[in-house]
């Protein structure tokens, strides 16, 4: 977890954005990454994450500063 003083928030966000964009560039197989700032998920619209190896599922709800989602580029989702 990252904590910062509100006085330095713009500079901190710039650094965090640069780190997140660098992570996105590491995505394998030509997949794409969506970065979702201030992502809010209510109880009714939570996101289910499934581990492809174990099939373990967890449902996420609440609020996060940043969400990162990797997805495969297809004709349907990439314009």
Secondary structure, 3 states (H helix, E strand, C coil): CCCCCHHHHHHHHHHHHHHHHHHHHCCHHHCEEEEEEEEEECHHHCEEEECCCCCCEEEECEEEEEEEEEECCCCCCCC
